[in-house]
Amino acid sequence: MSTLTLDTSRAQRGYWPTVVAVASASMMLPFSVTGAAVALPSMAAHLGSSVGGAQWMLNAFNITFAALPLAAGSLADRLGRRRVLLTGIVLVGALSLLIALAPSMALVDVARTVQGAGAAAVLASGAAVLAHSTSGRRRQLAFGLLGTAFGTGLAIGPLVAGALVDAAGWRSVFLLVAAMSVPAWLCATRAPESRNPAPPAVDVAGLVTFTAGLACLSFAFVQAGSAGWGAWSTLLPLVAAVALVALFAVVETRLAGRAMFDVRLFRRPEFVAVVCQPFTVTLGFVIMLVYLPAYLQGVGGRTTSASGLLLLPMTAPVLLLPLAASRLAARTSVRAVLTGASALIVLGALLLTTLHSGGSWWALALPLLPFGAGVGLAFGVMDNAAVSTVPVENAGAAAGIFNTMRITGESVAVAGAAALLTTLTAARLNGVPADVATRIAGEAVQGQVAAAHQAALSAGFTSAFHTVGLVLAVLSTIGGVLTYRALTPR
């Protein structure tokens, strides 16, 4: 086991500043996703963005956020965990300020790419700082507060962002993130520094192929939403993505224990089931978190703050249920909790077929509440399940793979759902030329509904969400069955 350099006395003195720093910095991450999604319709309208340009505002952040945590973790071990945390906080905050002042969507897209890298640094180094500066009950408290911070950012993000957009414009959402970074950075300066004196080498080949493959896949989805699935501009990056992912698998297999992904862990069926669970759990959650506000604003005609409020039945359980889920798993089993979570998600997905643009708050809560409850229960046990299905010496690698798979699933969901919703909505615009239908459907998915096509877009977008609900129900059923079969009862 590597010797860690750590000033123990300073760790004791800096306990609360360290916890506050990591928790507040971590709260910025989900808010940077949910806040941006709620602000997107207003941003696209004010900056005069194309459909693709606006979509990249979401995708650019997600690609680097998904691809870089493992590399950031390696850098934290090598350069110092506090140093990487401070750098990540600066990147997230400074780039948020730049976005708030940006005159064009092109600059926003570039800034979001770098901001995602900063978010990856915060994600990887924050947990490492806590792990190496706390112990015993203090560590349990610290990680409990960290989870609460993530849940709080996720739960109140849409509500706060909606209120800010209505009151002060979309730029205020990013100004808030910039302001949040200041106390987080100040507290982080008091955290103890730690590093691994013999850090492993960074898997550059794996990092490059994984990031490039994810970028190509996201680009293909964006092109599918604007040019169609059969266009060369869609097919070529899609083929490139498949080739790069295959190359990534080859690279990781050859590197074995030195790889970014320890592929040997995938020989364990129970581990495969758990690390694939985020795709079915977070897929629908992210789709609704990102695109339901656009539907409610564009088709439903609701204000930005009202659309954020309407998401509470889904986001509140994600904040409140994880702790209850861990206790329930202790009394029953992780398999029982994950299977029950999948069942609730299936129920919510099926009830999504009742969605309509003029529905009341209670009508919308009907599918969102079981969906959020299922996601909240799953979030409470998935991390523990991932490390519990492998030998203790592989726990770190398992946690890294699990988190990367979870964020990658979210990134793919955001990009893929935009293309799917655009295609399904455009298909319902009868009598409209195909290129025009694709363009206005893409704008509708971003919350910009053309008045001349209001009725058709309302019907098409609603039908698209119904279809997505059925697809999610099928995928969640498959995920639940596989998890039940792969995991042991206890």
DRENLUM-675771 format. One line per 8 residues: number of its first residue (from 1); their letters; for each residue x, y, z of C-alpha. Coordinates in steps of 0.001 Angstrom, whole numbers. Layout:
NUM) A) X Y Z; ... $
//
This chain:
1) MSTLTLDT) 0 0 0; 1392 3414 -960; 2635 5766 1741; 643 8971 1762; 2133 12296 2797; -364 14085 5007; -105 16671 7752; -2329 15012 10375 $
9) SRAQRGYW) -2526 17943 12772; -3537 20255 9962; -6134 17724 8850; -7750 17894 12285; -7705 21702 12380; -9070 22016 8860; -11860 19421 9112; -14853 21734 8727 $
17) PTVVAVAS) -13285 24053 6133; -12381 20945 4132; -15884 19478 4349; -17502 22813 3481; -15106 23289 556; -15740 19871 -981; -19497 19944 -333; -20023 23451 -1714 $
25) ASMMLPFS) -17779 22794 -4713; -19629 19553 -5395; -22992 21328 -5218; -21889 23446 -8181; -21641 20370 -10408; -25291 19229 -10604; -26380 22878 -10624; -24126 23482 -13644 $
33) VTGAAVAL) -26082 20762 -15466; -29649 21419 -14299; -29302 25205 -14297; -27927 25230 -17828; -30767 23000 -19037; -33431 25289 -17576; -31697 28387 -18963; -31143 26896 -22446 $
41) PSMAAHLG) -34368 28145 -24135; -33702 31708 -22999; -29999 31467 -23922; -30708 30152 -27414; -33262 32898 -28061; -31086 35764 -26793; -27878 34612 -28481; -29584 33709 -31760 $
49) SSVGGAQW) -28102 30233 -31684; -28596 27463 -34200; -30070 24169 -33032; -26663 22475 -33113; -24906 25335 -31356; -27406 25322 -28512; -27223 21542 -28175; -23440 21684 -27853 $
57) MLNAFNIT) -23846 23943 -24819; -25026 20820 -22987; -22890 18228 -24768; -19554 20051 -24494; -19731 20097 -20697; -20910 16491 -20484; -18157 15080 -22703; -15239 16416 -20666 $
65) FAALPLAA) -17065 15857 -17385; -17588 12188 -18304; -14194 11496 -19844; -11767 13152 -17438; -12503 12109 -13798; -10124 9136 -13883; -7353 11234 -15428; -8029 14006 -12907 $
73) GSLADRLG) -7791 11450 -10115; -4394 10316 -11384; -3198 13924 -11542; -4477 14511 -8006; -2440 11545 -6760; 634 12896 -8541; 381 16689 -8059; -1617 16912 -4856 $
81) RRRVLLTG) -5302 16437 -4179; -5898 19894 -2718; -4078 21512 -5649; -6275 19756 -8207; -9400 20590 -6182; -8452 24281 -6101; -7751 24231 -9835; -11100 22588 -10553 $
89) IVLVGALS) -12996 25142 -8455; -11252 28000 -10282; -12086 26513 -13683; -15760 25960 -12871; -16161 29425 -11344; -14104 31421 -13849; -15688 29742 -16857; -19154 30348 -15399 $
97) LLIALAPS) -18297 34044 -15221; -17077 33953 -18826; -20306 32257 -19941; -22366 34884 -18120; -20561 37590 -20113; -20407 35694 -23429; -21747 37502 -26525; -22203 34333 -28611 $
105) MALVDVAR) -23130 30676 -28267; -19829 29669 -29894; -17905 31158 -26975; -20336 29533 -24537; -19696 26120 -26122; -15909 26492 -25801; -16213 27696 -22214; -18499 24801 -21304 $
113) TVQGAGAA) -15905 22334 -22619; -13253 23697 -20256; -15792 24016 -17441; -16560 20299 -17767; -12862 19544 -17267; -12928 21638 -14096; -16000 19767 -12898; -14194 16456 -13472 $
121) AVLASGAA) -11284 17725 -11364; -13642 18702 -8528; -15444 15348 -8703; -12264 13271 -8614; -10201 15278 -6141; -12988 16296 -3750; -13761 12761 -2619; -10026 11986 -2447 $
129) VLAHSTSG) -9390 15023 -215; -12093 13854 2192; -10911 10243 2142; -7335 11181 3000; -8066 13872 5598; -10797 12165 7652; -11362 8852 9380; -13935 6965 11409 $
137) RRRQLAFG) -17193 8730 12238; -15884 12034 10936; -15376 10440 7525; -18912 9023 7551; -20276 12471 8402; -18158 14125 5712; -19306 11779 2954; -22891 12007 4158 $
145) LLGTAFGT) -22734 15783 3792; -21100 15365 385; -24000 13210 -811; -26487 15698 604; -24747 18521 -1258; -25008 16651 -4556; -28656 15862 -3911; -29429 19443 -2945 $
153) GLAIGPLV) -27851 20800 -6116; -29835 18312 -8152; -33139 18885 -6360; -33230 22667 -6133; -31193 23420 -9256; -34153 23621 -11671; -36228 25640 -9203; -33490 28176 -8409 $
161) AGALVDAA) -32407 28463 -12050; -35986 29003 -13183; -36551 31762 -10644; -33275 33445 -11624; -34024 33340 -15356; -37457 34886 -14830; -36163 37533 -12423; -32789 38493 -13877 $
169) GWRSVFLL) -32201 36605 -17145; -30233 33495 -18059; -26847 35078 -17328; -27700 35211 -13621; -27664 31387 -13464; -23975 31306 -14371; -23175 34314 -12198; -24531 32344 -9238 $
177) VAAMSVPA) -22184 29421 -9971; -19275 31865 -10222; -20249 33358 -6855; -20538 29886 -5281; -16969 29108 -6298; -15473 31918 -4173; -16264 30586 -654; -15569 27045 -1869 $
185) WLCATRAP) -12081 28085 -2998; -11374 30028 194; -12325 27048 2360; -10343 24657 148; -7152 26628 774; -7359 25438 4403; -7666 21769 3461; -4607 19575 4093 $
193) ESRNPAPP) -2546 18553 1088; -1921 14887 319; -443 12972 -2583; 780 9534 -3539; 4610 9505 -3608; 4524 6663 -6144; 1520 7482 -8347; 545 5237 -11258 $
201) AVDVAGLV) 1107 6494 -14797; -1751 8251 -16571; -3348 6045 -19226; -2983 8557 -22073; -3963 6136 -24850; -7113 5074 -23034; -7999 8669 -22181; -7603 9873 -25783 $
209) TFTAGLAC) -9562 7037 -27398; -12353 7189 -24800; -12753 10976 -25040; -12595 10981 -28838; -15147 8172 -29069; -17548 9970 -26743; -17109 13231 -28678; -17779 11510 -32018 $
217) LSFAFVQA) -20887 9829 -30634; -22220 13135 -29302; -21450 14857 -32617; -23317 12113 -34484; -26375 12615 -32276; -26304 16386 -32810; -26057 15893 -36572; -28877 13341 -36515 $
225) GSAGWGAW) -31119 15952 -34949; -30361 18519 -37655; -29367 16581 -40789; -31132 13252 -40234; -29938 9773 -39334; -29038 8849 -42930; -26807 11853 -43612; -23076 11295 -44080 $
233) STLLPLVA) -22418 13948 -41431; -24222 11618 -39013; -22983 8242 -40228; -19266 9073 -40423; -18875 10242 -36797; -21080 7337 -35706; -18755 4844 -37416; -15752 6674 -35966 $
241) AVALVALF) -17276 6444 -32483; -17741 2680 -32804; -14166 2258 -34065; -12719 4393 -31267; -14660 2551 -28570; -13414 -759 -30017; -9859 607 -30029; -10317 1765 -26438 $
249) AVVETRLA) -11338 -1780 -25448; -8230 -3198 -27146; -5943 -656 -25457; -7420 -1286 -22020; -7173 -5062 -22432; -3481 -4840 -23320; -2662 -2457 -20468; -4459 -4711 -17950 $
257) GRAMFDVR) -3723 -3440 -14419; -2275 -127 -15691; -5403 714 -17691; -7902 3505 -17073; -10541 757 -17009; -9483 -2484 -15364; -11352 -4682 -17840; -10654 -7771 -15727 $
265) LFRRPEFV) -13448 -6647 -13401; -15941 -7085 -16238; -15497 -10851 -15929; -17704 -10658 -12819; -21399 -10738 -13881; -22558 -9010 -10701; -20158 -6118 -11318; -21308 -5782 -14926 $
273) AVVCQPFT) -24929 -5655 -13768; -24228 -2906 -11247; -22091 -697 -13506; -24682 -985 -16282; -27484 -41 -13873; -26775 3719 -14167; -27651 3596 -17861; -31199 2478 -17118 $
281) VTLGFVIM) -31544 4456 -13879; -30171 7815 -14984; -31183 7656 -18650; -34783 8710 -18164; -33976 10931 -15205; -31487 12999 -17195; -33754 13127 -20248; -36596 14594 -18215 $
289) LVYLPAYL) -34334 16830 -16158; -32879 18393 -19313; -35739 18325 -21837; -38935 18448 -19788; -38317 22131 -18893; -38047 22906 -22628; -41332 21063 -23230; -43082 22862 -20382 $
297) QGVGGRTT) -41820 26266 -21532; -42125 25885 -25297; -45216 23723 -25713; -46870 24255 -22335; -46295 28007 -22325; -45136 27996 -18710; -42612 30389 -17223; -39068 29255 -16533 $
305) SASGLLLL) -39627 29309 -12774; -42886 27350 -13099; -41161 24659 -15164; -38484 24336 -12472; -41138 24042 -9770; -42957 21348 -11732; -39843 19140 -11585; -39879 18977 -7775 $
313) PMTAPVLL) -41912 15720 -7624; -39003 14066 -9444; -36027 15875 -7904; -37115 15993 -4241; -37082 12165 -3785; -33532 12093 -5161; -32523 14299 -2231; -34617 12586 443 $
321) LPLAASRL) -34492 8844 -316; -30805 7789 -665; -30271 7569 3113; -33481 5572 3539; -32366 3294 697; -29095 2417 2431; -30973 1543 5624; -33499 -506 3677 $
329) AARTSVRA) -30691 -2386 1930; -29165 -3218 5330; -32467 -4794 6408; -33208 -6554 3119; -30587 -6598 343; -29074 -4393 -2314; -30730 -6617 -4905; -34156 -5969 -3404 $
337) VLTGASAL) -33647 -2198 -3341; -32291 -1998 -6897; -35039 -4254 -8229; -37682 -2190 -6439; -36112 991 -7791; -36305 -382 -11326; -39974 -1256 -10809; -40753 2314 -9707 $
345) IVLGALLL) -38884 3726 -12701; -40842 1434 -15037; -44086 2648 -13456; -43089 6291 -13880; -42004 5696 -17475; -45335 4051 -18340; -47249 6894 -16679; -45258 9328 -18823 $
353) TTLHSGGS) -47624 8321 -21632; -50308 10394 -19839; -48267 13589 -20282; -49959 16458 -22126; -49017 20105 -22512; -51946 21547 -20570; -51747 19158 -17642; -51974 20347 -14047 $
361) WWALALPL) -49176 20078 -11491; -50816 16948 -10066; -51115 15358 -13510; -47411 15921 -14094; -46518 14665 -10616; -48198 11328 -11406; -45295 9988 -13534; -42520 12082 -11998 $
369) LPFGAGVG) -43001 11021 -8368; -42471 7248 -8862; -39685 8002 -11319; -37883 10211 -8803; -38493 7707 -6004; -36922 4927 -8052; -33893 7030 -8921; -33503 8176 -5300 $
377) LAFGVMDN) -33547 4605 -4001; -31032 3479 -6624; -28696 6392 -5900; -28609 5348 -2255; -27097 1913 -2918; -25455 1878 -6368; -22054 3220 -5268; -21814 736 -2411 $
385) AAVSTVPV) -23000 -2081 -4670; -20282 -1311 -7221; -17441 -1696 -4711; -19101 -4590 -2868; -19175 -6848 -5928; -15365 -6930 -6270; -12479 -7861 -3944; -11544 -5086 -1530 $
393) ENAGAAAG) -8208 -4476 -3263; -10118 -3570 -6457; -12573 -1206 -4755; -10863 1953 -6018; -10839 762 -9615; -14460 -363 -9333; -15552 3028 -7986; -13720 4827 -10787 $
401) IFNTMRIT) -15282 2658 -13477; -18737 2999 -11938; -18606 6798 -11754; -17241 7067 -15286; -19989 4793 -16612; -22626 6800 -14749; -21509 10164 -16097; -20953 8710 -19570 $
409) GESVAVAG) -24506 7384 -19531; -25769 10848 -18650; -23723 12398 -21456; -25011 9922 -24032; -28568 10386 -22747; -28458 14167 -23199; -27090 13943 -26747; -29119 10931 -27874 $
417) AAALLTTL) -32425 12111 -26429; -32205 15411 -28314; -31828 13550 -31605; -34608 11078 -30767; -37077 13737 -29597; -36312 15878 -32656; -36821 12953 -35046; -40076 11835 -33420 $
425) TAARLNGV) -41455 15382 -33258; -40539 16143 -36885; -42268 12954 -38032; -45596 14328 -36746; -45357 17598 -38711; -47426 16544 -41701; -47322 18732 -44796; -44111 20485 -43735 $
433) PADVATRI) -40946 20020 -45867; -38545 17592 -44202; -35727 20100 -43685; -38099 22683 -42215; -39744 20057 -40006; -36366 18957 -38645; -35315 22547 -37952; -38450 23639 -36107 $
441) AGEAVQGQ) -38640 20317 -34233; -35045 20829 -33070; -35926 24338 -31933; -38967 22984 -30068; -36786 20472 -28201; -34813 23498 -26976; -37978 25303 -25879; -38446 27551 -28917 $
449) VAAAHQAA) -41825 26806 -30497; -42783 28527 -33745; -46237 30112 -33353; -47282 29075 -36862; -46798 25415 -35958; -47852 25566 -32283; -50612 22938 -32481; -48619 20459 -34583 $
457) LSAGFTSA) -45489 20876 -32468; -47497 20438 -29287; -48946 17160 -30553; -45619 15979 -31988; -43483 16823 -28949; -46048 15262 -26613; -46170 12096 -28714; -42357 11987 -28720 $
465) FHTVGLVL) -42303 12032 -24917; -44899 9235 -24854; -42663 7110 -27095; -39619 7875 -24953; -41615 6756 -21909; -42336 3376 -23497; -38688 2932 -24514; -37546 3786 -20989 $
473) AVLSTIGG) -40029 1307 -19532; -38601 -1490 -21685; -34971 -603 -20906; -35637 -283 -17176; -37430 -3633 -17149; -34429 -5284 -18797; -32062 -3568 -16362; -34123 -4630 -13362 $
481) VLTYRALT) -34305 -8259 -14486; -30564 -8446 -15181; -29751 -6887 -11810; -32055 -9291 -9984; -30497 -12306 -11699; -26878 -11162 -11276; -26889 -10101 -7620; -27134 -12409 -4641 $
489) PR) -30054 -11930 -2200; -27768 -10447 504 $
//
